[in-house]
Amino acid sequence: MRCLLFVALVGCAQAGALGSNNLGGADANGNSSTDGSPVDAYVRPDAPGSGSGSGSGSGSGSGPTTITLDQNSTDTFSTGVGCNNKNVTYKNEFYRVFDLSAQNPPITTTFTVTKVSFGVYYFNGAGDIDVTATVGTYTGTAGGTTLTGTFSPVGSPTMANVPTTNEGDDNTVDVAMSEPITGSSQLYVEIQASAGDGDGFFIGANTQSESEPGYVQNSSGECGQAKPTDLTSVEGSQTSLIIRVTGTY
């Protein structure tokens, strides 16, 4: 297992040294390679394109439009990600930022987030690891190697009900909420997993292209990402987080 903040995080070693602990991947048995490469392909494919994401939705007449914001081409996963020490993961934060003004058409009125969804590649920490979803607005430049701007959460973190997940289960967890986001702003979503006491949480990911980067942070310091950092730059190869947001406007 690897201590990496990246794909296939059931292990402690990963593709790209981040220090004594890394963001890396491993298989469902907690095994990882010793040369820094993923044990298996645990990466999620993201959709190629430009801009800050794509959205699909429906609406008729003068009623509200429902749309799902997704920066990935597919939600099939091939790996898991998390800062870890073998089977045990440390505190991990995963982010995506969606520019509402860059959607087609631009979302200029209040966007109410009704659901956050994320992939789970591996999880054995029921009753030990708390996983939450938070949304809000981000002020600053997105799309670079790190996010150094200001995060302004809306509402409180919402606890996710994450089922025990083994490699190959490819579970997707939906977190219901009702949080209003200012139109034309940059909406951010954060999935946070607390440190495990002998257990692990690896978010689903793949190696497909994405229209904007997904970010990882290890604020407790074991893997070195003190600020949200582009996961692909950490891994050294394309690695795309499976996180999407559904809402109405």
C-alpha positions in Angstrom: 0.0 0.0 0.0 1.1 3.5 -0.6 1.1 6.7 1.4 0.0 8.9 -1.5 -2.7 11.4 -2.2 -3.7 10.0 -5.4 -5.1 7.1 -7.4 -5.9 3.8 -5.8 -5.4 5.0 -2.2 -5.8 1.7 -0.5 -2.1 1.6 -0.2 0.8 3.6 1.1 3.0 3.9 -1.9 2.2 5.9 -5.0 3.3 7.2 -8.3 5.4 10.1 -7.3 7.0 10.6 -4.0 5.4 13.2 -1.8 7.6 12.5 1.1 7.5 9.7 3.7 3.7 9.5 3.0 2.2 9.9 -0.4 -1.0 10.3 -2.2 -1.1 6.9 -3.9 -3.1 4.0 -5.0 -3.4 0.4 -4.1 -5.6 -2.6 -4.7 -8.5 -3.7 -2.6 -6.3 -5.8 -0.5 -4.2 -2.8 0.5 -1.3 -3.8 -1.8 0.7 -1.2 -3.7 3.7 -1.2 -5.9 7.1 -0.2 -4.6 8.1 1.7 -7.7 5.5 4.4 -7.3 3.3 3.2 -10.1 -0.4 2.3 -9.4 -0.9 -1.4 -8.6 -3.9 -1.3 -10.9 -5.6 1.4 -12.9 -7.7 3.0 -10.3 -8.2 6.3 -12.1 -11.4 7.9 -13.1 -11.9 9.2 -16.6 -12.8 12.9 -16.9 -14.2 14.6 -19.9 -12.0 16.4 -22.3 -12.9 19.9 -23.2 -12.3 23.5 -22.3 -13.8 25.9 -19.8 -14.7 25.1 -16.3 -16.9 22.1 -16.8 -20.0 20.9 -18.5 -23.6 20.5 -17.4 -26.6 18.6 -18.5 -30.1 19.4 -17.3 -33.7 19.7 -18.0 -36.5 22.2 -17.6 -39.6 23.3 -19.3 -41.7 26.5 -19.5 -40.9 29.0 -16.8 -40.1 26.4 -14.2 -36.7 25.8 -12.6 -34.0 24.0 -14.6 -32.1 21.1 -13.0 -28.6 20.6 -14.1 -25.6 18.4 -13.1 -22.2 19.9 -13.2 -19.4 17.5 -14.1 -15.9 18.0 -15.4 -15.4 14.4 -16.3 -16.1 12.5 -19.5 -17.4 9.4 -17.6 -17.9 8.4 -14.0 -16.3 5.0 -14.5 -13.5 4.5 -12.0 -10.2 2.6 -12.3 -8.5 3.7 -9.2 -8.9 5.4 -5.8 -7.1 8.3 -4.1 -6.1 9.4 -0.7 -3.1 10.3 1.5 -2.4 7.0 3.3 0.0 4.7 5.1 -0.8 1.3 3.7 -4.4 0.6 4.6 -4.8 3.6 6.8 -5.7 7.0 5.4 -5.0 10.3 6.9 -7.2 13.4 6.8 -8.0 14.1 3.1 -9.8 16.9 1.4 -10.9 16.7 -2.3 -12.1 19.7 -4.3 -13.7 20.7 -7.6 -14.6 24.2 -8.7 -17.3 25.1 -11.2 -17.6 28.5 -12.8 -21.3 29.2 -13.0 -20.8 32.1 -15.4 -19.0 29.7 -17.8 -21.8 27.2 -18.2 -23.9 27.1 -21.4 -26.0 29.0 -20.9 -24.4 31.0 -18.0 -26.0 30.5 -14.6 -26.6 34.1 -13.5 -29.4 33.5 -11.0 -29.2 31.7 -7.6 -28.1 28.1 -8.1 -29.5 25.8 -5.4 -27.3 22.7 -4.8 -29.6 19.8 -4.2 -27.1 16.9 -4.4 -23.4 16.3 -4.3 -22.2 12.9 -5.7 -18.8 11.3 -5.5 -17.2 8.0 -6.3 -15.9 5.6 -3.6 -13.2 3.1 -4.7 -12.5 1.6 -1.2 -13.9 2.2 2.2 -13.8 0.1 5.4 -14.1 2.8 8.0 -17.8 2.8 9.0 -18.1 4.2 12.5 -14.5 5.4 12.3 -14.0 7.8 9.4 -16.4 10.7 8.9 -16.9 11.7 5.3 -18.7 15.0 4.6 -19.7 17.2 1.7 -19.5 21.0 1.7 -20.4 23.5 -1.0 -19.8 27.3 -1.2 -18.2 30.0 -3.3 -14.5 30.3 -4.2 -12.9 33.7 -4.9 -9.6 33.5 -6.7 -8.1 31.8 -9.8 -9.2 28.3 -10.5 -7.6 25.9 -13.0 -4.0 26.3 -11.9 -1.7 23.9 -9.9 -3.0 25.1 -6.5 -6.1 26.9 -5.2 -4.8 29.9 -3.1 -8.0 32.0 -3.0 -10.8 32.2 -0.5 -13.3 29.5 0.2 -16.6 30.7 1.7 -18.8 27.7 2.7 -22.6 27.9 2.5 -24.3 26.0 5.3 -22.6 23.3 7.3 -20.8 20.2 6.2 -23.3 17.4 5.4 -22.4 13.9 6.6 -22.3 11.2 3.8 -23.6 7.7 4.3 -20.7 5.8 2.8 -21.2 2.0 2.5 -18.4 -0.5 3.0 -16.8 -0.7 -0.5 -14.3 -3.1 -1.9 -12.3 -2.8 -5.1 -14.6 -3.3 -8.1 -17.8 -2.2 -6.2 -17.5 1.3 -7.7 -20.0 2.8 -5.4 -21.4 6.3 -6.0 -22.6 8.2 -2.9 -25.2 10.9 -3.1 -25.4 13.6 -0.4 -28.7 15.5 -0.4 -28.7 19.2 0.6 -30.3 22.5 -0.2 -27.7 25.2 -0.4 -28.1 28.4 -2.4 -25.0 29.6 -4.4 -24.8 33.1 -5.9 -25.3 33.2 -9.6 -22.2 33.8 -11.8 -19.9 32.9 -8.9 -17.4 30.0 -8.7 -19.0 27.1 -6.9 -16.7 24.8 -5.0 -17.4 21.4 -3.6 -15.3 19.7 -1.0 -15.4 16.1 0.1 -13.5 15.7 3.4 -12.6 12.4 5.0 -11.3 12.3 8.6 -8.2 10.3 9.5 -8.8 6.6 10.0 -7.9 4.7 13.1 -6.7 1.6 11.2 -9.2 2.1 8.4 -9.2 3.8 5.0 -11.2 5.9 2.6 -10.2 6.2 -1.1 -12.3 8.4 -3.3 -13.0 7.1 -6.8 -10.9 8.4 -9.7 -9.8 7.5 -13.2 -7.2 8.4 -15.9 -9.6 10.0 -18.4 -9.3 13.6 -19.4 -11.1 16.4 -17.6 -12.1 19.9 -18.5 -10.7 21.4 -15.2 -8.5 19.8 -12.6 -9.6 18.1 -9.4 -7.7 19.1 -6.3 -6.4 17.2 -3.2 -5.3 18.6 0.1 -3.8 16.9 3.2 -4.1 19.6 5.8 -2.8 17.3 8.6 0.6 17.3 6.8 1.5 13.7 6.2 1.6 14.0 2.4 2.6 17.6 2.0 -0.4 19.2 0.2 -1.0 22.1 2.5 -3.2 23.8 -0.1 -5.6 22.2 -2.6 -3.2 20.9 -5.3 -4.0 19.6 -8.8 -4.1 15.8 -8.5 -2.6 15.2 -11.9 0.4 17.3 -11.0 0.8 15.4 -7.8 0.6 12.1 -9.6 2.6 13.0 -12.6 0.0 11.5 -14.9 -3.7 12.2 -15.7 -5.8 11.4 -12.6 -9.4 12.7 -12.4 -11.6 12.8 -9.3 -15.2 11.7 -9.6 -17.2 14.5 -8.0 -20.3 16.2 -9.4 -22.9 18.6 -8.3 -26.6 18.7 -9.1 -28.9 21.7 -8.6 -31.6 24.0 -9.9 -31.8 27.6 -11.0 
